Amino acid sequence: MGSYFAVILITVCILEIFLIASVNYYYYHNVERILVNQAEISASFFHQYFAEEELEKQSERLLNGFSQNTAAQVQIISSSGQLLQDSAGAQDGKNMIDYPDVQEACSGTVGIWKGREPSAHDTVLAVSYPLQAKDMTVGAVRFVTSLTDTMATIRYISAIFISVGLIVVAIVAVLGIFLSRTITGSITELKLAAEQMAEGDFTARAKKRYQDELGTLADTFNTMAAKIRRNEQLKNDFISSVSHEIRTPLTSIKGWVVTLKTEPKDGTAMLADGLEIIESETDRLTVLVDELLDLSKLDNGRIVLSRTPLHLADLLRHIGKQLAPRAARQSISLEVQADDTLPVIHADENRLKQVLINLLDNALKFTGPNGIIKVRAHSSQEQVVITVEDTGAGIAEEDIEHVLQKFYKGNTSAAGSGLGLSICYEIVKLHQGQLKIDSQAGQGTKVYIYLPRN
């Protein structure tokens, strides 16, 4: 508000100075121009009709002729500066040579002087014009007018300009205060909402007052708050899920350790079962820890791909053989279609294998008995496309746009940490590729992996 008001005040002051200076120049210049014209006409008349006669003898006739058509005071002055005639009745013989305009006129040039006349106690404007005869200056004609009325007019107009300027400044000040409050009010509400969020209240929202930039900022702030609240909820769900995922195998391991310690030593079958379960649960914990480590490395940019020439057909067939027993146990048909004509790409084999196993693990997890899972690959001129398609439960429409986010689990009761798809997405992105998901609830899921050939 202060800066805005200062700019307007400076602008109004500059404009006032310019307007008042223009009015001064216009009125003074107009009066001066009129006097100069009258003096020039008078001097021309003298030169044409009275140049052959002495100025002193013709001064009275000249005065009557010069003063007939003007309201200004007319004076006839000799070349030595002596006053010969004055239409105001001043005493003849007065020495006028001390006036600057008279000095200039006696020297042969037009003289103009503005100042205070001591005898009249008034500010006057005087124009002296040389009278020429036979190429000699024989005297001067002087026109004098009072500037009192002119100055009063200028003061009146200046007062109007200043009044208008003050009114403009007052209006601007009022509007500035109003506008500044509309801005600072919105900013204050944004500040309060931000402070509430800083205290951990992610339900805080900024009120949108107007459809302007601050309104857009309030919308952006509220969207950010909603996303932070969602991420906070995802984080809490993730902590709860991971705690459950860790507690379950630990409870199982602890239970079997206690059981094996208390059972007789000859329980060989029970020992084998217990060790097998402990091994399985340990593997679950290892997978979870590996996912957390991968997530940490991805967030910090510490994963470096070990790119080597990779034949996708061999990789896909190998993964198909690795997961075939599990698919058979679940009565699921796992089909891998990969031609040997697929190009060799430069990629990190272990990371791509991690991505594909994770996708197939999800497909096996959410596909019921007698379901079908298909893994296909084909290439174009610029990229290789791998698809993993299943006939499982599918993904709800409201979950599609979130499943690639960290910690997100569409079905919070399902096992897992909610990190798998997020890690897959980041690994594919490190390969300068894309991962997209197409799914509908109850109609299966299709995942596309696009990898550059070069």
VENMO-V477792 format. One line per field, one symbol per residue. phi: phi as a letter, one per 30 degrees, with the letter a starting at -180 (. if undefined). A space follows every 10 residues. Layout:
phi = ???
//
This chain:
phi = .ddddddddd dddddddddd dddedddddd dddddddddd ddddddddcb ddcddddcdd ddddddddcb cddcbcbddd jddcbbddid ddiddcddde ddeddddjbd cbbbacdedc hbdbbbbcbd ccbhhbdcla cbcbbdcddd dddddddddd eddddddddd dddddddddd dddddddddd dddddddddj cdddbcdcdb dbdddddddd dddddddddd dddddddddd ddeddddddd dddddddddd dcdddddddd dddddddddd dddddddddd dddddddddc icdcdcdbeb cdddddddde ddceeddddc hcdcccbbdd ddddccaddd dddddddddd dddddccdei dbbbcbbbbb dcacccbbbb cddibdedce dcddddidbe cddddjcice dddedddddd dhcbbbbbab dibibbcccc bddc
//
